[in-house]
Amino acid sequence: MTKLLKTKLKKIPKQPGCYLFKNAGGKVIYIGKAKSLAKRVPSYFRSKNQDAKTKDLVKQINDVEFIITDNEVEALLLEAGLIRQHKPKYNIELKDSVCYAYIKVTTELFPRLVVTRVIKKGDQVFGPYTSGSARQNAIRLANQLFKLRVGGKVKKVGELYHYHSSSVPFVQKMSEVDYQNNLAKAILLLKGDTKVLVKNLAVEMKKFSTQKKYELAKLRRDQINALENLAIRQKVQLQKRYNQDVINYLEIVNKIVVQLFNINKGIISGRKEFKLQKLPGRSVVEEVAEFIKQFYYSNDIPQEIIVPVKFADAEVINKYLSKLSGSKVVLFVPQKGDKLKLLKMVKKNIEVNLTAGDSSLLELQNKLNLPKLPRIIECFDISNLGPTGVVGSMVHFKDAKPDKNNYRKFKVKTVRGQSDFDAMKEVVFRRYYKITKEKSKMPDLVMVDGGKPQLSAAKQSLRELGLQDVPLIALAKKNEEIYTLYSKFPLRLSKKADSLKLLQRIRDEAHRFAINYQKIVRHKKDF
């Protein structure tokens, strides 16, 4: 197993999504999906009862890439698109008959909902549905809720039309206008606009109740209850007959990380990531706009590019891309709906890539204005039960997780009496004096348990060692205030902030480790 692969296997996100195994040449050789990437991916390298094909696959894995989704169904759809794009050696090709079935609205007088795998120009379709049961459930629900026709002939009897449905009674009597109203509601359901649909039904329920049409009011109530229990539509199932790219970015100090998702006729089919250096005198938005111009000069241009902000020269970029493409290209900034959800999903993927699935690190970097992502954090605490037996502890966290092999404990040697200030100063000095002598890597953030006095003690030790540029903070227990070197006033984060919870977890672990060591020292002294 390569060093790169070992590193990535330690940082697997817990979310659902897809994993792409690559060989030494960077070629994708297998694509899979998982409800939890962190549980599924390592199993390939642990399992002993593997067939010959899987063993051969594992031998060739040199690297792995992750794309997270919001749930398992989205991962399934994404997997299908990625397999079609990359055609991996070890994947069984998915058949169209399994993956790409749609629900179609017929063009009859009383239209029906039918299943189709062939889409013609002008067809009104919804999907694709990878699950046959999900597809049939959607049709069944729409038919039952809105009494749609399921087959047979339509007969006109007086002012009303008679037709067969799946709702009781099975023969419905309805005007063409009422049927079209019901069909419009069913279409809202298939589009996923359940909020609008429920709102409209609630208005009708109130109206019928006021008019004392209690049967109709009850029907609307039942429809609302059924819709409120309906699962949220999967956002990756965009109904588009053209190609799109979704671009989002994240600024990290003086760098910009850009991710670009390719969407091929409604299915996410690929992802690329770029790191841009932020140039002086140019805003982040300007940098991203410049990236778009340069990237599409030598890459395929889709009909629509979804971006998070409107660029100052958006019209010029549109014309430039349209000329390069030979057809109209639109930069689109969504304010709501599926396209906005896609933008958010791309941003979430950037965060996961940067933080090994833990966004608290990225949040912490931004809140503390750190020069780099604090992947390695070391925290110190002092414990004493009197003037003798003073001890110190240091815990080491990597990628927001405790790395116990790098924990350190100290018996304070130079301090007489109880002085947390001097004890902290000694412990911090001893730790980083050794680090500098060994020329080992410094942590991205040094943290001490306490307030201003402890911060000042650690600051003096780092300065004596010429390490004054190492980021340093103190976390006080009383009000959970963060003391820094660049402000006279403490920083207070929201109690719900993931970054604060991470700092509390590290601080509490340092305290626990110090107390345990204090007990061991005291026990030895008693004997």
N, C-alpha and C positions, 0 to 999 in steps of 0.2 A: 504494500500500500504506500502510495506517495505521501510526502510530507504535506503537500497541498490538500490532498484528500483527507488525511487525518485531521487537519485543522478545520476543514469544512464540516466534517462529521461531528465535531464538538459544538458546532454553531447552528444546528438544524432548527429551523423554526417549528413551533408546536402546531401552527395553524394547518388547515387543509390546503391542498395544492398539488402541484405536479413536480416531479423530479426528473432531471435529464442526465443520464449517465453518459460520459464522454470517454473516448479512448485517448491514447497518448498523442494522437494527431489532432485532437480537438473535435473529432467527429462524434455526433450524437449516435450512440449505439442502442440505447434503450430509454423509453419514456414511460413513466408510471404515474399513477395518482394515489393519493392517500388522504384519509380523514385526519390523520395526524402525521405530518412528515417526520417529526422527531421519533415516532414509534416505528414507522414503516422502514425508512431508509437504512438504519443500522442493522435491521434484521438480515439484510443480504450478506453482511460480513460476520454475522454471529452463527447463523444456522449451519448445522452440520449435515442435515438430511436434505440435501439439494440434488435435483436431477442434473444430468450431465450438461444440459444447455445452460442452466443457471450458474453452475460452477465455471463454465467457460466464459460467461458474461462477466462474472465477478473478477476473474483474472485480468480482463481487459479494461476494467474501470480505472481511469486515471484522474477523473475530475467529476464533479457533480454540480448542477445548477438547480436552483429552486425558483418556482413561481407560485406565490401564495394566492388563494382565493378565499371567498367568504364562507364557502361550504363545499360539501363533497360533490354535489351535483354540478356546480360550476367547475370543479376540478375535472369531472368526467367530460364535460363539454370541451374544456381546454385541452385535455389529453387527446381527444379525437382530432382536434385541429392541428396540434403539434405533431402527431404521428403522420398526418397527411403531408405536412410541410417537410419534415425531416426524413421520413421513411426509414426509421431505425432498423438495423440488421436483426435485432432480437425481438422486435414487436410483431405480433400477428396483426396483419392489416385489418382494420375494422371495415365491415361491409356497409354500403350505403343503406341497405335494407334495415340495418339495425340502428344506425346513427341519425339519419337525416329524414325523418318523417315529420310532416307538417300538418296542421289543421287548416283546412280551407273552407271559406264561406262560398257556397254555390251561388249561381246567378239566377236561380229559379224565382218564380213568383213568390213562393214562401221558401226562402233559402234555408239550406241545411248546413250542418257542420260535418265535414267528411275528412278522411285521412288521405293525404297525397304525398308522393315522393317526387313528383315532377311539377315544377313551378313554371307557369307560362306568364308572359307579360300581361299585367293587369290583374293577376290573381291576388285576392286578399288572403294572405296566409299568416299563420302564427307558429312559431317554433324556431329552430328544430327541437324535437323531443327525442332524447336518447333513450328514454324509458317508455316502453309500450304501455305500461300500467299508468304512468303519469299522463300520457297523451289521452288514453281512454277515460281516465278520471276527470280530466278537464272538459272533455266533450260531454260526459255524463252529467257533470255538475251544471254546465251551461244549459243543457237540454232540460234538466229537471227544474232548475230554478226559474227558467224563463219560458217553459212550455214550448220549446221549439219542435218543429216537425222532424221526425226521424225517418220517414219513408212513406210510401204509398201515394195515392193521388189526392189532390186537393179538390174538394167539391164545394160549390157555392149553393147554400141553402138560404134563401131569403137575402138578408143583408150581411149574413156572416158566412165565413168559410169553415168547412169541416176538414180536419186532417188528423193523422195519427201522431201521438207523441209518447214519450216515456213517462210522463207524469199522469197521476191519477186525477180525473178519469183519463183513459188513454185516447179518447177522441175529444179533441178540443174544438171549441166554437169561438172564432175570433175574427175581428175585422182586419183588413190588410194593414190599416194604420196602427192598430194595437200590436199586431205581429211585428211590424217594423220597429216599433218602440222597444219591444222585448229583445229583438235581434240586436239593436243598438246597445242595450245593457249587456248582452252576452259578449259583444265585441269589446266593451270596456273591461269585462272580466278577463278575457283572453289577452288583452293588452297589458293587464296588470294594474289598471287604473282603479283599484278597488276602493281607494279613499273617495274618489269622485263618485263612484257608483253607490257606495254606502250613503254618502251625503244626499244624492238624488233620491234614493229609496226612502231615506228618513223624512224628506220633505213630503213625498207621496203618502207615506204612512200617516203623517200628521194630518194631511189634507183629507184622506179617507176617513180617519177617525172623527174629524170635525163634521164630516158629512154623514156620519153614522153608518158608513159602509165598512162594517167591522170585519167581514170576511176578507175584503181586499187589504185592509189595514194589517190583519193577522198575516196574510201572505207576504206583505212587505217586511214585516218583523222577522218572519222565518228566513226570508232571503238575506236580510241584514245579518242575522246570527250565523248563517252558513258562510257568508263572505268574511266575517270577522275571524272565523276559524280557519280560513284558507291560508295556506303557506304563501309567503312573499315570492313573487316571480323572480326567477334567476336573471340577474342583470347581464350576464354574458350572452343571453339569447337575443341579441339585437336583430331585428328583422330588416336587414339591409341587403340590397342586391349589388352594392358597390364596396370597394375597399376603403378602409380608414386606417389612420395611425393615431394613437393616443400618446401625447407627450406631456410629461410632468417633470418637475425638478425639485431639488431641495438644496438650499444654501447652507454650507457648513464653513463658517469663518471665511476663508479666502478661496474656497472652492465651491463648485456647483456640480451636483450629481444629477444627470439627466437620464431618465428611462423612456424608451419608446416601445410601445406595444403595437404590433401589426394585427389588424383585424381583417380577415379575408371572408367577405360575404357573411358577416355576422359572427364568425368564430375567431377567437383569439388564436393566432397561429405562430406568434414569435415575439421575442423580447430582446432588446439591445440596451446596454448601459454605457454611458459616457461620463467621464470626469473632466470638467472644464476648469481652467485656472481663471479666477476673476481678475480682470485687468484694472489698474487704477483709472479712475475717471469714467468708468462705464458701469451702469447699473446691472443687476442680475437679469432683469427683463431684457435689457439690450443684449446681454451675452447670449441668452437663450434664443432671441430672434436671429442673431448672427449665426448661431449653431444651425438653426433650421435652414437658413440660406445655403450654408456650406454643405450640410449633410445631403440635401436633396439635389445638389448639383451633380452628384455622382451615384445616387441611389434611386430606386423606383419611387415614383410619386403617386400616392393614392388620390382619390377624388376629394376626400375630406381629411383634414388634420385637426384633431381635437386638442386644444391647448387651454391652460388654466387662466391666462390673462390676455387682454387685448394689447397687441403691440402698437406702438406709436405709428409705425409705417406698415400696418396690416394690409392696407389696400395695395401698396407697392409690392409687398411680399406675395400677395394673391396673384397679381399680374405676372410677377417674375416666375412663380411656380407653374402657373397656367401655360406660360410660354415654353418653359422647359418640358412640360408634360405633353403639350399639344392638345390638351382639353382643359375644361374649367376645373380649377382647384380652389377649395374654400378652407380658410382657417376659421374654426368655429369655437367659440367660448361658451360652453353650456352653463345655464343658471340653475337648472333642475333636471330631474329625470335620469334615465339610464346612462347618458353620456357623462353627466356629472359624477355618477357612481363609479364609472370606469376611471375617471381622472383620480378619484380618491383611492381606488384600488391600486393604480400605478404608484401613487405616492406611498401607500402602505408597503408596497414591494421594495421601494427604495429604502425605507426605514428598516425593514427586516434585513435587507442585505447589509446595511451599515452596522446594525446593532445585534446581529445574531438572534433576531426575533424578539429582542427586548428594547422597546422604544424609550425606556427610561434613561438609557445612556445618551441618546440623542437629545432628549429633553434636558438632561443635566448639563450637557455641553452648551446648549443655548442659554439656559438660565444662568450659568456661571461664567459665560463668555470664555470658555476654555479654548485653547489653540487647536486641540485635536480631540477626537472622541475618547472619553476616559475609559478605555477598555481595561486598564489595570489601575485599581484603586487600592491603596494601603491605608489602614486606619490604626491609630494607637490609642491605648487606654492605660491608665495607672490605677493600681489597686493597693490599698494599705489598710492595716488594722492596728495602727499604732506607729510609733517612731521607728520600729524595726520591721524587717520582712516586707519592705516595699517592692512591688514587682510591676513590670510593664508587659503589655501584650501588643502584638501587631498581627492583624489579619490581612490576607491578600485576596482580593476579589478580581477575577478575570471574566470579562464579558458578563458582568452582573451576577456571577456565581462564585461561591467560596472555593478557593484553591488551597486546600488544607496542607498540601505538601510545602507550601511557601509561608505558612504561619511561623511566627517567631515569638519567643518569650524571653524576658529579661529579668535578671535580679539586679535591682538598682544598687550600685556600688559606691557612688561618690556623694550621695546625699545623706546628711544626718538629720534626723527628725522628720516631721511630716511637711513636705513641700512638693505639692503636685507640679508646681512650675519647674523646679529644678530636676525633678524626676523625669518629667516629660522631655526636658531639654537634653538630659543624658541619653535617654532611650532613642530619641530621634537621631541624635548625633551618632551613636554607636551603629545604628542600622545603616545610615547612608555613608558613614565613613568606610564601612566594609564594602558597600556597593561600589563606591568610587575606586577603592583599592583593587577590587576584582574586575573593574571596568564592566560591570553588569548593567543591564537596562534599568533605568529609573521608571517609577510608576508614572502614569499620566495624571494622577491626582493623589496628593497626600492629605489625609484627613485626621483630625484629632478629636477625641471625645472631650467636650468642654466648651468654654467660652473664650473671651479675649485673652485671659492669662495663658491658657494652654496654646492658643494660636501664636501668641508672642514668643513663647518658649520654643516652639517648633521653628518659627521664623528665624530666631537667633542661631539655632543649630544649622539650619540649611544655609544661612548666610556665611557662617564660619567655614563651611565646606565649599563655598562658591556655587551653591545650588539655589540661589535666590530666585531664579526664574521658574523653578518647579511650582506648579499650581498647588496652593495650600488653602484649606478651609478648616473651620471648627464647627461642630454641631452641638449646640447647647440643649440639654434635656428639657429645661423648664418650659420654654415656649417653642421648642424646636426651631430656634433661630440659627441661621447660617452666617458665621463671621468670615469675612474675606480680607485679603490684603489691599484691595483697591477701593474699599468704602469704609467710612467711619460707622455707618449704620448697618445693622444686621439685615440679611435678606430673609423674608418670610415667604415660603411657598405654600400653595394651597394644600390642605391636609389630604386632599384626594389626589394630588400630583404623584405620578409614578416615580418621578425623580426624587421626591422627598421620601417616599416609601423605601426606595433603594438605599438612600443614605441612612435611614433609620435602621434598616436591616443590617447594614455593615457596622454601624456604631454599636448596635446591640450585640452583634456577634463578637466584636472586640471586647466588650464589657464582660460577656459570658466567658470568653477565653481567659481574660485576666483574673476573674473570680475563681475559676477552676484551678488556675496555676497558684493563686494565693492559698487555696485550700491544701494543695499538695505540699507547698513550702511549709505551711504551718504544721501539717501532719508530721512531716519529717523532723521538724524542730521539736515537737512534743516527745518524739521518741529518741 
